[in-house]
Amino acid sequence: MPRQYCKYHPLEPALWYDPRSHAAYCERCVDSGETLGGVGQAKCYLYGNELTYLGSANTAQPFWERLGAFFRFPFKRASLIIMGLLILLMVLISVVGAPSIFVAVVGGIFVLAFIARYGFLVLEQSAEGRFHPPTLGEAFSGSGFNILFQQIAVQIIFVGFTVVVSFLESGFLNAIASALVVLIWPASMMLLAMERSITLAVNPSAIWHLIRSIGWAYLLLYAFLFLLLGAQATLFQVFVQEIPPRLLLPGFVGLMFYFLIVSFHLMGYVVFQYQSDIGFVAEDQLAKEKRRLKVEPVNAVSELMIKEGQYERAVQVLTKYLKQNPDSIRHHENLAKLLLALRDRNEALAHGQFFLNLLSERGDDARLYFLFSRYLELDQGFKPEQPGVCLCLAEQLFLRGKYQQVCQLLANMHKSAPDFDLLPDAYLLMARSLLDGFNNESKASQYLKFVKAKYPTFSQLGEVEALLLECGGAV
């Protein structure tokens, strides 16, 4: 089945599906109850439909692209500790077992049983999206060794099948039966991990459904497992020739543990990757813990409404949110962009007065300037009501050489805001703009004389007098 992507974010793999509208959504586009992962319940933001959880069916990386991760898997801390303990135990068994065959046999059976149990636990957890080896505590908890007996029962059934075929005394049929058992063994183990049922693990229909669901990739999986088995046999032959006999058994156990864990992790990941086709649901646990942390419902809802053309509803959602959170710069900016895009002059300019004042208070002068420029595109006569905002904007405009707009913002401020504390700063900037932009010494000197007369304690009075001399006015 091809990967599904979010209806509204085409580059985002889908995690939820709406069977009514046949639309797929990423996590940003749904209202789900969880905050730190988990399947939970989810609804479509726009229509309230119940959604089907897809897990990581659309996000899992193909297993053939992460082969290195499979070979590194047994070297993680939990599995290394267990491998070391098993090797140490086999060393002790080799020493103690010399005079006692019974101890050696019982100890060896226990070690092999534990490795089989641990490997199957790796398969289960990998299928569920947990890509860290189980701890020693996990290996002895839960269902204990019940699953081991199920594995043994499945193996006995397969062996029994080959024995029954051998009674036919046909070399060709014997070869076919053996090849068939070897081919379906990975599928049988994957079914046992998912269903915990011996019946399903040996059911030809269930096995065929699993193989058909995975498709050609199952043959690739089988080839990798075959190569792993061959690599294990080759390395063991090297061990037999190179290491002392007393270390042969511990070395064999360590080697078997490593390749078994790689193989079972690979099989588990294949279940995880093809979960949608198989009918299994799981998600990468690390991704699950992170994916909901930065999602804000108001952003998601307004974004979806905009993409659906429901602009007025989006404005209402953002306006309602800002009444409760008036200091949220990001949501003010989203609302401003939306109103400006809609060319809603009255609403945009009314909101702009508040938003510009908020940006000025926060000292965000760069954003203040660019937003003001957008409002001017909507209305060339737009002017902030607050004198402080006008002065901040005038300073930004002056730095960019836009002297005409500086003069428009600051003209007659002594009438519109006579009690403004920074009025002398504003008129000094006005005089500079008149001189630098228009070489209007007469008009500039009027503002400078006003500052000198009305504000004799102005901190920049020296600069005022210097500009007056430049204008040829009396000091």
Wavefront OBJ file of the C-alpha trace (Angstrom):
o trace
v 0.000 0.000 0.000
v 1.465 3.414 -0.938
v 2.232 5.864 1.822
v -0.455 8.343 2.773
v 0.309 11.995 3.384
v -1.586 14.714 5.192
v -4.320 16.438 3.183
v -3.203 19.871 4.361
v 0.552 19.254 4.743
v 1.554 17.150 1.723
v 5.092 16.604 2.988
v 3.931 15.223 6.359
v 3.151 11.468 6.612
v -0.374 10.779 7.840
v -1.059 9.476 11.343
v -4.875 9.629 11.257
v -7.512 8.750 8.675
v -11.121 9.898 8.282
v -13.138 7.022 6.778
v -16.074 9.353 6.053
v -14.247 11.884 3.927
v -11.389 9.500 2.973
v -8.906 12.168 4.075
v -5.626 11.572 5.899
v -4.152 13.945 8.481
v -0.881 14.537 10.286
v -0.775 15.172 14.030
v -1.005 18.954 13.568
v -4.436 18.665 11.969
v -6.382 16.653 14.527
v -7.797 17.130 17.991
v -6.431 14.166 19.929
v -6.722 13.726 23.647
v -3.157 12.690 24.387
v -0.285 15.015 25.165
v 2.596 12.578 25.448
v 1.698 9.875 22.975
v -0.581 6.903 22.987
v -3.294 5.889 20.548
v -6.124 7.646 22.364
v -8.988 9.159 20.396
v -8.867 11.881 17.783
v -11.366 14.034 15.916
v -11.127 16.189 12.836
v -10.818 19.846 13.856
v -13.154 21.101 11.165
v -15.950 18.536 11.148
v -15.574 16.606 14.408
v -15.433 13.181 12.724
v -13.894 10.290 14.664
v -10.568 9.331 13.108
v -8.758 6.024 12.678
v -5.247 5.818 14.052
v -2.605 4.753 11.513
v 0.419 4.495 13.818
v 3.741 4.709 12.014
v 2.477 2.996 8.874
v 3.383 6.079 6.827
v 6.500 7.157 8.690
v 8.552 3.975 9.077
v 11.833 3.919 7.165
v 12.249 0.883 4.847
v 14.187 -1.828 6.666
v 16.765 -2.184 3.881
v 17.755 1.460 4.427
v 18.648 0.944 8.086
v 20.616 -2.313 8.071
v 23.406 -0.667 10.036
v 20.993 -0.004 12.901
v 20.105 -3.700 13.073
v 23.748 -4.752 13.393
v 24.369 -2.086 16.074
v 21.265 -3.015 18.045
v 22.866 -5.768 20.228
v 25.644 -3.358 21.259
v 23.287 -1.127 23.228
v 23.682 -1.091 26.992
v 20.842 -3.444 28.028
v 21.697 -6.205 25.559
v 25.445 -5.872 26.173
v 24.883 -6.442 29.895
v 22.814 -9.536 29.179
v 25.319 -10.839 26.644
v 28.125 -10.377 29.146
v 26.181 -12.193 31.867
v 25.407 -15.111 29.552
v 29.033 -15.456 28.480
v 30.144 -15.305 32.112
v 27.573 -17.936 33.013
v 28.822 -20.207 30.242
v 32.390 -19.776 31.493
v 31.259 -20.892 34.946
v 29.319 -23.817 33.462
v 32.386 -24.855 31.477
v 34.451 -24.890 34.679
v 31.854 -26.555 36.914
v 30.493 -28.800 34.180
v 33.783 -30.611 33.702
v 33.142 -32.926 36.698
v 29.333 -32.689 36.422
v 27.677 -33.364 33.062
v 24.243 -32.792 34.632
v 25.124 -29.219 35.650
v 26.525 -28.503 32.187
v 23.421 -29.844 30.411
v 20.901 -28.102 32.670
v 22.866 -24.850 32.562
v 23.212 -24.998 28.787
v 19.468 -25.631 28.324
v 18.629 -22.692 30.575
v 20.946 -20.377 28.643
v 19.533 -21.448 25.272
v 15.970 -21.092 26.557
v 16.697 -17.618 27.888
v 18.264 -16.526 24.591
v 15.213 -17.777 22.687
v 12.872 -15.989 25.107
v 14.873 -12.756 24.972
v 15.065 -12.821 21.187
v 11.317 -13.186 20.916
v 10.840 -10.284 23.326
v 13.039 -8.201 21.016
v 10.770 -9.160 18.111
v 7.637 -8.166 20.035
v 8.958 -4.809 21.174
v 10.435 -3.971 17.773
v 7.044 -4.640 16.169
v 5.534 -2.186 18.660
v 8.028 0.544 17.730
v 10.384 0.146 20.701
v 13.900 0.232 19.291
v 15.882 -0.319 22.482
v 16.756 -3.818 23.727
v 14.666 -5.149 26.632
v 16.267 -4.974 30.044
v 17.042 -7.986 32.177
v 14.007 -7.185 34.329
v 11.729 -7.143 31.282
v 13.132 -10.479 30.146
v 11.925 -12.126 33.364
v 8.648 -10.225 33.696
v 5.337 -10.314 31.879
v 4.420 -13.624 30.349
v 7.603 -15.227 31.612
v 8.589 -18.240 29.585
v 5.081 -19.088 28.327
v 5.991 -17.688 24.934
v 9.029 -19.993 24.890
v 6.764 -23.009 25.155
v 4.649 -21.611 22.330
v 7.777 -21.260 20.207
v 8.765 -24.850 20.999
v 5.247 -26.048 20.128
v 5.412 -24.279 16.751
v 8.822 -25.806 16.038
v 7.535 -29.270 16.968
v 4.611 -28.859 14.561
v 6.956 -27.871 11.742
v 9.294 -30.767 12.507
v 6.309 -33.086 12.651
v 5.238 -31.880 9.217
v 8.629 -32.708 7.704
v 8.618 -36.120 9.433
v 5.191 -36.935 8.022
v 6.357 -35.942 4.529
v 9.448 -38.151 4.938
v 7.166 -41.190 5.288
v 6.277 -40.698 1.640
v 9.867 -41.685 0.845
v 10.260 -39.032 -1.839
v 13.483 -37.073 -1.893
v 11.844 -34.331 -3.959
v 8.927 -33.926 -1.532
v 11.302 -33.966 1.425
v 13.302 -31.135 -0.124
v 10.120 -29.152 -0.878
v 8.822 -29.629 2.677
v 12.106 -28.548 4.249
v 12.392 -25.507 1.978
v 8.782 -24.566 2.719
v 9.292 -24.751 6.483
v 12.431 -22.635 6.272
v 10.645 -20.096 4.057
v 7.609 -19.637 6.284
v 9.445 -19.738 9.625
v 9.990 -15.923 9.806
v 6.317 -15.301 8.996
v 5.282 -17.819 11.654
v 7.431 -16.101 14.303
v 6.033 -12.680 13.357
v 2.465 -13.994 13.636
v 3.242 -15.531 17.009
v 4.595 -12.185 18.222
v 1.494 -10.300 17.088
v -1.212 -12.798 18.026
v 0.321 -14.991 20.750
v -1.545 -17.899 19.181
v 0.005 -21.234 18.166
v -2.968 -21.919 15.923
v -2.471 -18.732 13.896
v 1.307 -19.169 13.838
v 0.932 -22.462 11.947
v -2.216 -21.580 9.998
v -1.342 -21.646 6.266
v -3.977 -19.006 5.470
v -2.671 -16.584 8.106
v 0.942 -17.182 7.065
v 0.113 -16.622 3.403
v -1.791 -13.417 4.238
v 1.221 -12.067 6.108
v 3.670 -12.950 3.322
v 1.355 -11.497 0.663
v 0.861 -8.317 2.692
v 4.620 -7.724 2.948
v 5.065 -8.651 -0.709
v 8.440 -8.886 -2.416
v 10.095 -7.407 0.674
v 9.449 -10.703 2.461
v 11.841 -12.420 0.062
v 14.379 -9.692 0.779
v 13.889 -10.273 4.513
v 14.352 -13.995 3.990
v 17.567 -13.372 2.047
v 18.960 -11.194 4.838
v 18.105 -13.824 7.459
v 19.765 -16.495 5.340
v 22.903 -14.376 5.037
v 22.929 -13.820 8.805
v 22.729 -17.555 9.382
v 25.594 -18.113 6.968
v 27.691 -15.392 8.628
v 27.097 -16.971 12.020
v 28.199 -20.403 10.780
v 31.306 -18.964 9.124
v 32.370 -17.066 12.229
v 31.825 -20.120 14.397
v 34.166 -22.112 12.166
v 36.777 -19.401 12.690
v 36.201 -19.578 16.465
v 36.695 -23.354 16.432
v 40.090 -22.965 14.804
v 41.353 -19.905 16.652
v 40.157 -19.922 20.275
v 40.989 -22.398 23.106
v 38.472 -25.257 23.601
v 37.418 -24.042 27.078
v 36.327 -20.707 25.562
v 34.556 -22.282 22.617
v 31.188 -22.699 24.342
v 31.065 -19.136 25.793
v 32.138 -17.777 22.398
v 29.439 -19.783 20.657
v 26.782 -18.474 23.046
v 27.886 -14.869 22.561
v 27.900 -15.297 18.783
v 24.487 -16.970 18.761
v 23.036 -14.286 21.033
v 24.290 -11.505 18.767
v 22.965 -12.918 15.501
v 19.672 -14.017 17.053
v 19.007 -10.524 18.391
v 19.843 -8.962 15.019
v 17.520 -11.415 13.242
v 14.600 -10.965 15.637
v 14.957 -7.182 15.660
v 14.898 -7.251 11.862
v 11.732 -9.379 11.800
v 10.053 -7.164 14.379
v 10.873 -4.049 12.410
v 9.372 -5.571 9.249
v 6.091 -6.013 11.143
v 6.379 -2.391 12.279
v 7.085 -1.143 8.754
v 4.258 -3.075 7.069
v 1.744 -2.705 9.905
v -0.888 -1.040 7.720
v -0.893 -3.920 5.223
v -0.754 -6.563 7.947
v -3.520 -5.021 10.050
v -1.307 -4.079 12.985
v -1.018 -0.642 14.626
v 2.113 0.683 16.345
v 4.171 3.859 16.516
v 7.818 4.690 17.071
v 7.891 5.273 20.836
v 10.442 8.087 20.673
v 8.394 9.928 18.062
v 5.244 9.287 20.089
v 6.685 11.052 23.129
v 7.656 14.144 21.135
v 5.028 14.607 18.482
v 2.306 16.323 20.554
v 4.502 18.655 22.573
v 4.500 21.640 20.207
v 1.009 21.430 18.735
v -1.296 24.354 19.581
v -4.948 23.662 18.709
v -5.742 27.289 17.870
v -2.963 27.345 15.268
v -4.079 24.054 13.771
v -7.754 25.027 13.630
v -7.144 28.431 12.071
v -4.687 26.978 9.549
v -7.142 24.320 8.429
v -9.971 26.842 8.129
v -7.801 29.074 5.976
v -6.880 26.154 3.706
v -10.558 25.276 3.397
v -11.423 28.884 2.534
v -13.280 29.469 5.809
v -11.565 32.801 6.445
v -14.211 34.405 8.640
v -14.239 31.388 10.948
v -10.451 31.558 11.181
v -10.656 35.244 12.146
v -13.218 34.401 14.826
v -11.052 31.602 16.251
v -7.957 33.816 16.492
v -9.919 36.787 17.864
v -11.495 34.637 20.570
v -8.109 33.213 21.526
v -6.513 36.677 21.721
v -9.216 37.936 24.065
v -7.976 35.345 26.537
v -4.293 35.700 25.603
v -3.826 39.346 24.609
v -0.018 39.267 24.825
v 0.555 36.445 22.333
v 2.679 38.089 19.636
v 2.580 35.053 17.350
v -1.199 34.844 17.279
v -1.531 38.595 16.816
v 0.774 38.275 13.841
v -1.294 35.408 12.405
v -4.466 37.460 12.761
v -2.809 40.531 11.236
v -1.606 38.550 8.218
v -5.052 37.047 7.728
v -6.876 40.390 7.936
v -4.388 42.020 5.598
v -4.711 39.160 3.110
v -8.488 39.541 3.224
v -8.104 43.301 2.572
v -10.512 43.870 5.457
v -9.559 47.521 5.929
v -11.559 48.378 9.041
v -10.795 45.199 10.968
v -7.156 45.108 9.887
v -6.429 48.717 10.869
v -8.329 48.446 14.156
v -6.340 45.367 15.107
v -3.181 47.025 13.793
v -3.448 49.867 16.311
v -3.361 47.410 19.201
v -0.737 45.118 17.665
v 1.668 47.947 16.793
v 1.420 49.270 20.325
v 2.161 45.788 21.716
v 5.229 45.422 19.477
v 6.458 48.862 20.504
v 6.163 47.968 24.177
v 8.158 44.785 23.534
v 10.865 46.721 21.699
v 10.407 44.653 18.532
v 11.265 47.576 16.232
v 12.112 45.558 13.126
v 8.794 43.699 13.120
v 7.049 47.001 13.934
v 8.468 48.606 10.790
v 7.598 45.763 8.415
v 4.079 45.435 9.781
v 3.501 49.194 9.455
v 4.608 48.947 5.830
v 1.906 46.340 5.237
v -0.735 48.630 6.729
v 0.407 51.458 4.490
v -0.200 49.221 1.476
v -3.797 48.915 2.658
v -4.226 52.603 3.557
v -1.622 55.266 2.714
v -3.080 57.519 5.384
v -2.753 55.027 8.222
v -1.093 56.428 11.346
v -0.701 54.841 14.783
v -2.699 56.512 17.529
v -0.009 56.180 20.201
v 2.782 58.811 19.954
v 5.330 56.349 21.281
v 4.595 53.991 18.406
v 4.902 56.888 15.955
v 8.315 57.788 17.348
v 9.584 54.176 17.186
v 8.409 53.897 13.607
v 9.890 57.303 12.709
v 13.290 56.179 13.996
v 13.127 53.029 11.850
v 12.015 55.025 8.814
v 14.755 57.628 9.336
v 17.426 54.913 9.339
v 16.062 53.715 5.995
v 16.021 57.221 4.506
v 12.219 57.464 4.305
v 12.055 61.101 5.426
v 8.635 61.861 3.972
v 7.000 59.180 6.128
v 8.933 60.417 9.184
v 7.466 63.877 8.708
v 3.961 62.482 8.251
v 4.182 60.556 11.509
v 5.643 63.369 13.644
v 3.960 66.481 12.232
v 1.942 68.512 14.764
v 2.591 66.044 17.552
v 2.587 68.927 20.057
v -1.116 69.292 19.278
v -2.135 65.622 19.095
v -0.020 64.543 22.107
v 0.982 67.662 24.083
v 1.866 65.631 27.190
v 4.092 63.140 25.400
v 7.331 62.861 27.401
v 9.457 62.204 24.320
v 8.103 65.089 22.282
v 11.515 66.878 22.132
v 13.110 63.635 20.809
v 10.400 63.421 18.185
v 10.862 67.015 17.019
v 14.646 66.705 16.967
v 14.183 63.691 14.662
v 11.712 65.738 12.634
v 14.279 68.529 12.176
v 16.939 66.026 11.077
v 14.550 64.580 8.490
v 13.734 68.043 7.131
v 17.416 68.838 6.795
v 18.659 65.489 5.462
v 15.701 64.711 3.274
v 14.531 68.080 1.987
v 17.247 70.604 2.985
v 14.438 72.666 4.486
v 16.382 74.776 6.985
v 13.519 77.161 7.649
v 11.039 74.472 8.664
v 13.672 72.544 10.599
v 14.668 75.639 12.606
v 11.044 76.105 13.680
v 10.978 72.692 15.310
v 14.414 73.204 16.840
v 13.428 76.559 18.338
v 10.277 74.991 19.728
v 12.334 72.335 21.513
v 14.824 74.877 22.827
v 12.073 77.151 24.152
v 9.773 74.518 25.657
v 12.349 72.031 26.958
v 15.369 73.909 28.352
v 16.509 70.821 30.270
v 16.402 68.514 27.237
v 19.379 66.146 27.377
v 20.222 66.673 23.687
v 19.985 70.437 23.778
v 23.578 70.748 22.567
v 22.664 68.927 19.354
v 19.620 71.176 18.949
v 21.828 74.267 19.144
v 24.331 72.794 16.695
v 21.549 72.125 14.165
v 20.221 75.650 14.682
v 23.621 77.043 13.784
v 23.628 74.838 10.703
v 20.241 76.249 9.786
v 21.532 79.813 10.313
v 19.096 80.411 13.158
v 19.881 82.360 16.352
v 21.200 80.297 19.230
l 1 2 3 4 5 6 7 8 9 10 11 12 13 14 15 16 17 18 19 20 21 22 23 24 25 26 27 28 29 30 31 32 33 34 35 36 37 38 39 40 41 42 43 44 45 46 47 48 49 50 51 52 53 54 55 56 57 58 59 60 61 62 63 64 65 66 67 68 69 70 71 72 73 74 75 76 77 78 79 80 81 82 83 84 85 86 87 88 89 90 91 92 93 94 95 96 97 98 99 100 101 102 103 104 105 106 107 108 109 110 111 112 113 114 115 116 117 118 119 120 121 122 123 124 125 126 127 128 129 130 131 132 133 134 135 136 137 138 139 140 141 142 143 144 145 146 147 148 149 150 151 152 153 154 155 156 157 158 159 160 161 162 163 164 165 166 167 168 169 170 171 172 173 174 175 176 177 178 179 180 181 182 183 184 185 186 187 188 189 190 191 192 193 194 195 196 197 198 199 200 201 202 203 204 205 206 207 208 209 210 211 212 213 214 215 216 217 218 219 220 221 222 223 224 225 226 227 228 229 230 231 232 233 234 235 236 237 238 239 240 241 242 243 244 245 246 247 248 249 250 251 252 253 254 255 256 257 258 259 260 261 262 263 264 265 266 267 268 269 270 271 272 273 274 275 276 277 278 279 280 281 282 283 284 285 286 287 288 289 290 291 292 293 294 295 296 297 298 299 300 301 302 303 304 305 306 307 308 309 310 311 312 313 314 315 316 317 318 319 320 321 322 323 324 325 326 327 328 329 330 331 332 333 334 335 336 337 338 339 340 341 342 343 344 345 346 347 348 349 350 351 352 353 354 355 356 357 358 359 360 361 362 363 364 365 366 367 368 369 370 371 372 373 374 375 376 377 378 379 380 381 382 383 384 385 386 387 388 389 390 391 392 393 394 395 396 397 398 399 400 401 402 403 404 405 406 407 408 409 410 411 412 413 414 415 416 417 418 419 420 421 422 423 424 425 426 427 428 429 430 431 432 433 434 435 436 437 438 439 440 441 442 443 444 445 446 447 448 449 450 451 452 453 454 455 456 457 458 459 460 461 462 463 464 465 466 467 468 469 470 471 472 473 474 475
